[in-house]
């Protein structure tokens, strides 16, 4: 078996009694995760799951996700994480498009009732019948399992699990992570064991992560930052991953003080509640010495001006950061906004302002698309990111080549939101753009053409079609003949944004 597979890496860590994951009051050691994932893997084998099978995971950050991910990947199955906030249409699309054969899911999370939501997505079958499923909405799906850790009559022999683990190869697919595309159709990014783990191994070395580290991350496991950099990186290092699902920022601060993480990474917008909490000044966060969540780092390593520190630029297709720097000191003013230089194993070049990438750690392809459809004839992936470089080879991000909106670390396709608005309103035309926001990077904003739309009612209707982060926070209206246009006849996005100057942020 290749040295670049998760089953082999896991065997080197499995006997450890050290904590693998701490999530609020929940703790699971490497040894406990090994035992639970082995039992679940044997249950999956008995259901016919094996090398190349697609297993969906619908869990919040926590032990259940970790155990399910390990169980599936140990037998060579391909993991397909689902966003915890996925709506009925989004669930139905991803179940079908990803060719999911078995869905492992929580019953609920916060306000999300997954049993109800999955039943609505698969409204032509009874998901609780205990029989093999055959749904027109998800033709490959055969099982939906809510009690993955529950008792099971059919379970494969341990020897069969060992044999399947040994059969996994580094070139085998490991995960399909979905991301929005410029066309508005979500794309399934397929990474292999060797490609994704090789990149995380480098990032661990780059960040100096060892088994002694406690890594706090607020990135969800269903996106590449949480799945790869946080979770897989933790397994590779034999370290401890710390996360929180608490809705009260004070509880998360209690957790940070009690567990004393050594580094903190994720979405800066996700710690806004922590930095505005009245108790923050009295908290001892001196243990956090590294990472990109500057507001909760130790004061003596926290930058006065984060814009003078190198950032990191990555994407789902690259398995995480590909532009970065190991220089964590303040940069001169002329280097403000730098994203560093390409990571080892990644080639970058700029063609007509667009960042092009290739290398052994880039995705294999998009699911259901050939490599020829994803890369050009010379093997370059066209990212759609507009960048520039300086005389010293440092890269600077200028924006998206397309109209993609980046809000709180998530990509939102304007075309998808525009279609949802038209459906919810019976045909109202909308022009959706991103408006700069100090906390979220951008917020989603919609210009509705014509008067008379109740935006409060529209928001409620959109909840059934779109995840919460995709629903516009800002609305304004224009008369049909007042949409600002360029001389070419295309929409003038800059003047469109000016319409929101006096609109309060919801």
C-alpha positions as CSV (number, residue, x, y, z in Angstrom):
1,X,0.0,0.0,0.0
2,X,1.1,3.5,-0.8
3,X,2.6,5.6,2.0
4,X,0.3,8.3,1.1
5,X,-3.1,6.9,2.2
6,X,-5.2,7.7,5.2
7,X,-5.6,4.1,6.4
8,X,-1.8,3.7,6.7
9,X,-1.4,7.1,8.4
10,X,-4.2,6.2,10.7
11,X,-2.7,2.9,11.8
12,X,0.4,4.8,13.0
13,X,-1.8,7.0,15.3
14,X,-4.6,4.6,16.2
15,X,-3.3,3.3,19.5
16,X,-2.7,6.7,21.1
17,X,-4.7,7.6,24.2
18,X,-4.1,11.3,23.5
19,X,-7.2,13.3,22.6
20,X,-7.9,13.6,18.8
21,X,-10.8,15.9,19.1
22,X,-12.3,18.2,21.8
23,X,-15.5,19.8,20.8
24,X,-17.2,21.7,23.7
25,X,-17.9,18.9,26.3
26,X,-17.2,16.1,23.8
27,X,-13.8,14.3,23.8
28,X,-12.6,11.4,21.8
29,X,-9.1,9.9,21.8
30,X,-7.3,8.4,18.9
31,X,-7.9,4.9,20.4
32,X,-11.6,5.6,20.9
33,X,-11.9,6.9,17.4
34,X,-10.1,3.8,16.1
35,X,-12.5,1.5,17.9
36,X,-15.7,3.3,16.9
37,X,-14.6,3.8,13.3
38,X,-13.6,0.1,12.9
39,X,-17.1,-1.0,14.0
40,X,-18.8,1.4,11.7
41,X,-16.4,0.4,8.8
42,X,-17.4,-3.2,9.3
43,X,-21.1,-2.2,9.3
44,X,-20.6,-0.4,6.0
45,X,-18.8,-3.4,4.5
46,X,-21.7,-5.6,5.4
47,X,-23.9,-3.1,3.5
48,X,-21.8,-3.5,0.4
49,X,-19.7,-0.4,0.8
50,X,-16.1,-0.7,-0.3
51,X,-13.3,0.8,-2.4
52,X,-14.8,3.6,-4.6
53,X,-18.2,3.7,-2.9
54,X,-19.5,7.2,-2.2
55,X,-20.5,7.9,1.4
56,X,-22.2,11.1,2.3
57,X,-21.6,12.8,5.7
58,X,-24.1,15.2,7.2
59,X,-22.8,16.1,10.6
60,X,-21.7,19.3,12.4
61,X,-18.1,19.4,13.6
62,X,-17.7,16.7,16.3
63,X,-16.8,13.1,17.0
64,X,-19.6,11.7,14.8
65,X,-18.1,13.4,11.7
66,X,-14.6,12.2,12.6
67,X,-15.7,8.6,13.2
68,X,-17.8,8.4,10.0
69,X,-15.0,10.0,7.9
70,X,-12.4,7.5,9.2
71,X,-14.8,4.5,8.8
72,X,-15.4,5.3,5.2
73,X,-11.9,6.2,4.2
74,X,-10.4,3.1,6.0
75,X,-12.2,0.9,3.5
76,X,-11.4,3.0,0.4
77,X,-14.8,4.7,0.2
78,X,-15.0,8.3,-1.1
79,X,-16.3,10.8,1.5
80,X,-18.8,13.4,0.4
81,X,-19.3,16.0,3.2
82,X,-22.6,17.9,3.2
83,X,-23.1,21.5,4.5
84,X,-25.0,21.4,7.8
85,X,-27.2,24.3,6.5
86,X,-28.1,22.6,3.2
87,X,-31.7,23.2,2.0
88,X,-34.0,20.6,0.5
89,X,-33.0,21.5,-3.1
90,X,-29.3,21.6,-2.2
91,X,-29.5,18.2,-0.5
92,X,-31.3,16.7,-3.4
93,X,-28.8,18.1,-5.9
94,X,-25.7,16.9,-4.1
95,X,-27.1,13.4,-3.2
96,X,-27.7,12.9,-6.9
97,X,-24.8,14.6,-8.5
98,X,-22.2,13.1,-6.1
99,X,-23.6,9.5,-6.7
100,X,-24.0,9.0,-2.9
101,X,-24.7,5.4,-2.1
102,X,-24.9,5.6,1.7
103,X,-25.7,8.8,3.7
104,X,-24.6,8.9,7.3
105,X,-26.3,11.7,9.1
106,X,-27.2,13.3,12.4
107,X,-30.9,13.6,13.4
108,X,-30.7,17.4,13.8
109,X,-28.3,20.3,14.5
110,X,-29.5,23.6,16.0
111,X,-32.7,24.5,14.1
112,X,-32.1,21.9,11.3
113,X,-34.2,18.8,11.4
114,X,-32.4,16.5,9.1
115,X,-34.8,13.6,9.2
116,X,-37.6,16.0,8.0
117,X,-35.3,17.7,5.4
118,X,-34.0,14.4,3.9
119,X,-37.6,13.0,3.8
120,X,-38.6,16.1,1.8
121,X,-35.6,15.8,-0.5
122,X,-36.4,12.1,-1.1
123,X,-40.2,12.4,-1.1
124,X,-40.7,9.4,-3.3
125,X,-39.4,6.9,-0.7
126,X,-39.7,6.2,3.0
127,X,-36.3,6.7,4.5
128,X,-37.2,4.9,7.7
129,X,-38.5,1.7,6.1
130,X,-35.3,-0.2,6.8
131,X,-35.2,-1.5,3.3
132,X,-32.9,-0.7,0.4
133,X,-33.9,2.7,-1.1
134,X,-34.7,3.4,-4.8
135,X,-35.4,7.1,-5.2
136,X,-35.6,8.9,-8.6
137,X,-34.1,12.0,-6.9
138,X,-30.9,10.2,-5.9
139,X,-30.6,7.1,-8.2
140,X,-27.5,5.7,-6.5
141,X,-28.6,6.1,-2.9
142,X,-29.4,2.9,-1.0
143,X,-29.2,3.7,2.6
144,X,-29.8,6.7,5.0
145,X,-28.3,5.9,8.4
146,X,-29.1,8.1,11.5
147,X,-27.7,5.7,14.1
148,X,-24.2,5.1,12.8
149,X,-22.9,4.2,16.3
150,X,-26.0,2.1,17.1
151,X,-26.3,-1.7,17.3
152,X,-26.3,-3.6,14.1
153,X,-27.0,-7.3,13.3
154,X,-24.9,-7.4,10.2
155,X,-21.2,-6.7,10.6
156,X,-18.2,-7.8,8.6
157,X,-15.3,-9.7,10.1
158,X,-12.2,-7.7,11.3
159,X,-10.0,-9.5,8.8
160,X,-12.1,-8.1,5.9
161,X,-11.6,-4.6,7.2
162,X,-7.8,-5.1,7.4
163,X,-7.8,-6.5,3.8
164,X,-9.7,-3.5,2.5
165,X,-7.4,-1.0,4.4
166,X,-4.4,-2.6,2.8
167,X,-5.9,-2.3,-0.7
168,X,-6.3,1.5,-0.6
169,X,-3.8,3.2,-3.0
170,X,-2.5,6.8,-2.9
171,X,-4.1,7.5,-6.3
172,X,-7.6,6.5,-5.0
173,X,-10.1,9.3,-4.5
174,X,-10.4,10.4,-0.9
175,X,-13.1,13.1,-0.8
176,X,-15.4,15.1,-3.0
177,X,-16.0,18.6,-1.6
178,X,-18.5,20.8,-3.2
179,X,-17.9,24.5,-4.1
180,X,-19.8,27.0,-6.1
181,X,-18.7,27.8,-9.7
182,X,-19.0,31.0,-11.7
183,X,-21.9,29.5,-13.6
184,X,-23.8,29.0,-10.4
185,X,-23.8,25.2,-10.6
186,X,-22.0,23.6,-7.6
187,X,-18.9,21.6,-8.6
188,X,-17.6,18.5,-6.8
189,X,-13.9,18.8,-6.3
190,X,-12.2,15.4,-6.2
191,X,-9.0,14.9,-4.3
192,X,-6.9,11.8,-4.0
193,X,-5.3,10.4,-0.9
194,X,-1.8,11.2,-2.0
195,X,-2.6,14.6,-3.4
196,X,-4.5,16.0,-0.4
197,X,-2.4,14.3,2.3
198,X,0.8,15.4,0.6
199,X,-0.3,19.0,0.7
200,X,-1.3,18.8,4.3
201,X,1.9,17.2,5.3
202,X,3.8,20.2,3.8
203,X,1.4,22.6,5.5
204,X,2.1,20.9,8.9
205,X,5.8,21.3,8.3
206,X,5.4,24.9,7.2
207,X,3.3,25.8,10.3
208,X,5.5,23.7,12.6
209,X,2.6,21.6,13.8
210,X,3.6,18.7,16.1
211,X,1.9,16.1,18.3
212,X,2.2,18.6,21.2
213,X,-0.1,21.2,19.5
214,X,-3.7,21.9,20.3
215,X,-5.2,23.4,17.2
216,X,-8.3,25.5,17.5
217,X,-10.3,25.8,14.3
218,X,-13.7,27.4,13.5
219,X,-13.7,26.0,10.0
220,X,-16.6,23.6,9.3
221,X,-15.4,20.1,8.4
222,X,-17.6,20.1,5.2
223,X,-15.3,22.7,3.6
224,X,-11.7,22.2,2.7
225,X,-10.2,24.3,5.5
226,X,-11.9,22.2,8.2
227,X,-11.6,18.9,6.4
228,X,-8.0,19.1,5.2
229,X,-6.0,21.7,7.1
230,X,-7.7,21.2,10.5
231,X,-8.9,17.5,10.6
232,X,-6.5,15.7,8.3
233,X,-3.6,17.9,9.4
234,X,-4.4,16.9,13.0
235,X,-4.4,13.2,12.2
236,X,-1.1,13.6,10.3
237,X,0.6,15.3,13.2
238,X,-1.0,13.2,16.0
239,X,-2.0,16.5,17.6
240,X,-5.4,17.6,19.1
241,X,-8.1,19.5,17.3
242,X,-10.3,21.9,19.3
243,X,-13.6,23.2,18.0
244,X,-16.8,24.6,19.3
245,X,-20.5,24.6,18.2
246,X,-21.6,26.8,21.1
247,X,-23.9,29.7,20.2
248,X,-22.8,31.6,23.3
249,X,-19.4,33.3,22.6
250,X,-18.7,33.2,26.4
251,X,-18.8,29.4,26.3
252,X,-16.3,29.3,23.5
253,X,-14.0,31.6,25.4
254,X,-14.4,29.3,28.4
255,X,-13.3,26.4,26.2
256,X,-10.2,28.3,24.9
257,X,-9.1,29.2,28.4
258,X,-9.6,25.7,29.7
259,X,-8.0,23.8,26.9
260,X,-5.2,26.4,26.1
261,X,-4.8,25.9,22.3
262,X,-1.4,26.7,20.8
263,X,-2.6,27.8,17.4
264,X,-5.8,29.1,16.0
265,X,-6.9,29.1,12.4
266,X,-10.1,29.6,10.4
267,X,-12.4,32.4,9.3
268,X,-11.7,35.7,11.0
269,X,-15.3,36.7,10.7
270,X,-16.2,33.6,12.7
271,X,-14.6,35.0,15.9
272,X,-16.5,38.4,15.7
273,X,-18.7,37.3,18.6
274,X,-15.7,36.5,20.7
275,X,-13.9,39.8,20.2
276,X,-17.0,41.7,21.0
277,X,-17.8,39.7,24.2
278,X,-17.5,41.9,27.3
279,X,-15.3,39.3,29.1
280,X,-12.6,39.2,26.4
281,X,-10.2,41.6,28.1
282,X,-10.2,39.5,31.3
283,X,-9.5,36.2,29.4
284,X,-6.1,34.4,29.4
285,X,-5.5,33.5,25.8
286,X,-1.7,33.6,26.1
287,X,-1.3,30.0,24.9
288,X,-2.3,31.0,21.3
289,X,1.0,31.9,19.7
290,X,0.4,31.0,16.0
291,X,-2.3,31.1,13.3
292,X,-4.5,33.6,11.5
293,X,-7.2,34.3,14.0
294,X,-5.4,37.3,15.3
295,X,-8.1,38.7,17.6
296,X,-7.8,35.7,19.9
297,X,-4.0,35.3,19.8
298,X,-1.7,36.3,22.6
299,X,-1.3,40.1,22.8
300,X,2.5,40.0,22.3
301,X,2.2,38.1,18.9
302,X,-1.0,39.9,17.7
303,X,-0.3,42.4,14.9
304,X,-1.4,46.0,15.3
305,X,-2.2,46.1,11.6
306,X,-3.1,42.6,10.1
307,X,-2.8,44.1,6.6
308,X,1.0,44.2,7.0
309,X,1.1,40.4,7.6
310,X,1.3,38.0,4.7
311,X,-2.1,36.3,4.1
312,X,-2.8,32.9,2.7
313,X,-4.6,32.2,-0.6
314,X,-6.2,28.9,-1.3
315,X,-9.3,27.2,-2.7
316,X,-11.1,23.9,-2.6
317,X,-9.5,22.9,-5.9
318,X,-6.0,23.2,-4.4
319,X,-6.8,21.5,-1.1
320,X,-6.0,24.6,0.9
321,X,-3.4,27.4,0.8
322,X,-1.1,27.6,-2.2
323,X,0.2,31.2,-1.7
324,X,1.7,31.8,1.7
325,X,4.9,32.9,3.6
326,X,6.7,31.7,6.6
327,X,7.6,35.3,7.5
328,X,5.2,36.2,10.3
329,X,6.6,39.7,10.9
330,X,5.1,43.0,9.8
331,X,5.9,43.8,6.2
332,X,6.8,47.2,4.8
333,X,3.9,49.3,3.6
334,X,4.6,48.6,-0.1
335,X,4.0,44.9,0.6
336,X,0.6,45.4,2.3
337,X,-1.9,42.8,1.2
338,X,0.7,40.2,0.1
339,X,-0.3,36.6,0.0
340,X,3.3,35.3,-0.1
341,X,4.6,32.9,-2.7
342,X,3.6,29.5,-4.1
343,X,3.9,26.5,-1.8
344,X,6.2,23.6,-2.7
345,X,4.5,21.2,-5.1
346,X,2.5,24.0,-6.7
347,X,3.5,25.9,-9.8
348,X,1.8,29.3,-10.4
349,X,1.9,31.7,-13.3
350,X,-0.2,34.8,-14.2
351,X,-1.8,34.9,-17.6
352,X,-3.7,38.1,-18.5
353,X,-4.0,38.9,-14.8
354,X,-5.5,35.5,-13.9
355,X,-3.8,33.0,-11.5
356,X,-3.0,29.6,-13.1
357,X,-2.0,26.7,-11.0
358,X,-0.7,23.1,-11.5
359,X,1.1,20.5,-9.5
360,X,0.8,17.2,-7.7
361,X,-1.4,18.6,-4.9
362,X,-4.0,20.2,-7.1
363,X,-7.4,18.3,-7.4
364,X,-7.6,15.3,-9.7
365,X,-10.6,16.8,-11.4
366,X,-14.3,17.8,-10.9
367,X,-16.6,14.9,-10.3
368,X,-18.4,13.9,-13.5
369,X,-15.9,15.9,-15.6
370,X,-12.8,14.7,-17.4
371,X,-9.4,16.2,-16.6
372,X,-9.5,17.7,-20.1
373,X,-12.5,19.7,-19.1
374,X,-10.8,20.9,-15.9
375,X,-7.3,21.7,-17.0
376,X,-5.8,23.2,-20.2
377,X,-3.6,21.3,-22.6
378,X,-0.5,22.1,-20.5
379,X,-2.1,20.9,-17.2
380,X,-2.9,24.4,-15.8
381,X,-6.0,25.0,-13.7
382,X,-7.5,28.4,-14.4
383,X,-8.5,29.7,-11.0
384,X,-10.5,32.8,-12.0
385,X,-8.6,34.8,-9.4
386,X,-7.2,38.1,-10.6
387,X,-3.7,38.7,-9.1
388,X,-0.5,40.6,-9.6
389,X,3.1,40.0,-8.6
390,X,5.8,42.4,-7.5
391,X,9.5,42.5,-8.3
392,X,10.3,40.1,-5.4
393,X,7.8,37.5,-6.6
394,X,5.1,38.1,-4.0
395,X,1.5,37.7,-5.0
396,X,-1.4,40.1,-4.4
397,X,-5.1,39.2,-4.8
398,X,-7.1,41.7,-6.8
399,X,-10.5,40.1,-7.1
400,X,-12.5,37.4,-8.9
401,X,-12.4,37.2,-12.7
402,X,-16.0,36.4,-12.6
403,X,-18.7,37.9,-10.3
404,X,-18.3,35.4,-7.4
405,X,-19.1,36.8,-4.0
406,X,-16.9,35.8,-1.1
407,X,-18.8,36.3,2.2
408,X,-17.4,35.1,5.6
409,X,-15.1,32.6,3.8
410,X,-17.9,31.1,1.6
411,X,-18.4,31.5,-2.1
412,X,-21.8,32.7,-3.4
413,X,-22.8,32.6,-7.0
414,X,-24.9,35.6,-8.0
415,X,-26.6,33.5,-10.8
416,X,-27.8,31.0,-8.2
417,X,-29.3,33.7,-6.0
418,X,-30.9,35.5,-9.0
419,X,-32.6,32.3,-10.1
420,X,-33.9,31.7,-6.6
421,X,-35.3,35.2,-6.4
422,X,-37.1,34.8,-9.7
423,X,-38.6,31.5,-8.6
424,X,-39.7,32.9,-5.2
425,X,-41.3,36.0,-6.7
426,X,-42.8,34.6,-9.8
427,X,-40.3,36.2,-12.2
428,X,-38.9,39.4,-10.6
429,X,-35.5,40.2,-12.2
430,X,-32.7,40.7,-9.7
431,X,-29.0,41.7,-10.1
432,X,-27.0,40.2,-7.2
433,X,-23.5,41.6,-6.3
434,X,-21.1,41.7,-3.3
435,X,-20.8,44.8,-1.2
436,X,-17.6,45.3,0.8
437,X,-18.1,44.6,4.6
438,X,-15.5,45.0,7.3
439,X,-16.5,41.8,9.2
440,X,-17.6,39.4,6.4
441,X,-15.4,40.6,3.5
442,X,-18.5,41.0,1.4
443,X,-22.2,40.8,1.9
444,X,-24.7,39.5,-0.6
445,X,-26.8,42.4,-2.0
446,X,-29.7,42.3,-4.5
447,X,-31.1,45.0,-6.8
448,X,-34.7,44.2,-7.6
449,X,-36.0,45.6,-10.9
450,X,-39.5,47.1,-10.4
451,X,-41.4,48.2,-7.3
452,X,-43.7,46.4,-4.9
453,X,-41.6,43.4,-3.6
454,X,-41.9,42.8,0.1
455,X,-38.3,42.1,0.9
456,X,-39.1,40.7,4.4
457,X,-41.4,38.1,2.8
458,X,-38.9,37.4,0.1
459,X,-36.2,36.6,2.7
460,X,-38.6,34.0,4.2
461,X,-39.3,32.5,0.9
462,X,-35.6,32.2,0.0
463,X,-35.0,30.2,3.2
464,X,-36.5,27.2,1.5
465,X,-34.2,27.6,-1.6
466,X,-30.9,28.9,-0.3
467,X,-28.5,28.4,2.6
468,X,-28.6,31.3,5.0
469,X,-25.3,32.8,3.9
470,X,-26.5,33.1,0.3
471,X,-29.7,35.1,1.2
472,X,-29.1,38.8,0.4
473,X,-28.6,41.0,3.5
474,X,-29.2,44.1,1.4
475,X,-32.1,44.9,-1.0
476,X,-32.8,47.9,-3.1
477,X,-35.1,48.5,-6.1
478,X,-34.8,50.3,-9.4
479,X,-37.3,51.1,-12.1
480,X,-37.0,48.8,-15.2
481,X,-35.4,51.5,-17.2
482,X,-33.0,52.7,-14.5
483,X,-30.6,49.7,-14.3
484,X,-27.1,51.3,-14.8
485,X,-25.5,50.0,-18.0
486,X,-22.1,50.3,-19.6
487,X,-21.7,51.5,-23.2
488,X,-21.5,47.8,-24.2
489,X,-25.0,47.2,-22.8
490,X,-23.7,45.1,-19.9
491,X,-24.7,45.9,-16.3
492,X,-22.4,48.5,-14.7
493,X,-21.5,46.7,-11.5
494,X,-19.7,49.7,-9.9
495,X,-22.8,52.0,-10.3
496,X,-25.0,49.1,-9.2
497,X,-23.0,49.0,-5.9
498,X,-23.4,52.7,-5.5
499,X,-27.2,52.2,-5.1
500,X,-26.5,50.6,-1.7
501,X,-24.6,53.6,-0.2
502,X,-27.6,54.6,1.9
503,X,-29.0,51.1,2.5
504,X,-28.5,49.8,6.1
505,X,-26.9,46.4,6.5
506,X,-29.4,43.8,7.7
